[in-house]
């Protein structure tokens, strides 16, 4: 009974607070005093009430153009969207800010936050990576413009993280071609991966799969194409051995190499 009584008291206090808070917000919304709205928008922002902060900033912005408060309102309006996890909108508003107030003390941070918002909206590697590439471009543009910025290290760290995501995406895409039997497409994808990510940890596996795919393509090719493709298997194997002399794939790679040599000697000499 005592716990029930305490719960009712707490519920009543919370309800009174919510009603009074809502009433205050409505009163401020109806006011013609833009300064009151601006101050309350900042107050709601500091309290983490981003919904009300955004709503009041939207009313304040048209009334404060050309004023110091207008600059700050635009900046915190963008931040309120970011804090509310509306990253596409925050990216838009941060970009609008630094393009409009390019000489502002907040311009550098706004450009970084534009890129950071795109980063926060970057999806899992398995999904479309357009936003990831946009984030990388935006972060690089920021570093180029502000090489001595306090955000420079963070920007570089994020670029490295996003590059790994693109690398992972490319790796699984290449393997998917191979998995579903599109061997020619897989060969191209493996080759492009090695060019795009020469230092990747996945290259050993994909270089071996390129040998395997090339061998299988040669087997299925018409006679006039087989000689060229078996020679390619041999060439790929020799490069693979030079690069990965202790590879766990070496035994299988040697089998394809030997089979390619045998096929050339027996049928295509």
Steps between C-alpha positions, in 0.01 A plus 500: 500500500780736592677441165173558315452829684853614416452403135183706483676802648789468254258459209305809614818709527616390155157568352491851652850566364406383149181704496673814624791444259261457211305809602821703519608380155161594350518841664845563353385382157212746503719790610602776258829543686768339281762550772292296742467226242873509431590476869255216559624316190853516642371393840316200356813410303713502815245281675505248214143576392588517131145473371394824671835664428464429126140622497594835655814546290287455189290798609801706603716456188294718260484775765870515579663522159791743519515481880760328717221286643410387148848357445493309829141388443596349162802325653311349792204419278735273303641356822153433638424285196832319547431437868154376402670252262354659189833479321391577145332819621790596724740454207283731291477767769871491591584540132253787471664661802862493384402612151296789641733596786838413349680750730325388816693368798280191461566448127785250544305290749191516278692367199638217711155423638358491147747223418448334836123494445554320170727257682233431761253423220741259331329158488625146557758386242243265344279794392548775242809705589419831330485681836829342603674636191337841551623502860857417391493779240363748756757404763785529250372841390497606865858380558617678186341823618598475867819287519583632849150457642435340838267265308767393248606180678140392557421569135793284385402221738145501364626494140707191582197336662281574199765377257498168685123488457532556124777239487278249679212578264724446196635174645157346552374628165792334323445172684129512423573499125713192554247333726218524245723380215561824310865412454595766246340772714675354806837512321451868421379574854803324655735695275331833574506427872878446494547831316267695728621345826860385443572466874179321594506193725257338254740504205662165571165320486370694199821455301468125555134509397602688189729208409218255567245702304737545205569125493128418501435756226780344292349153542165623366645712222497422132836355375614828345477671842636220720868545428493867592307434822714210616804722450325758715456240777874431490585869510261565791641203691860620460407845629306344787796283609737797489265705717374230737764223520352363823133537410246253633359493145831396345425130459172564317662768286773253401238249387343757265847595378593138428167431331542807282849384395372149425214635291737714297743213443237239404250691298630837399864456409 
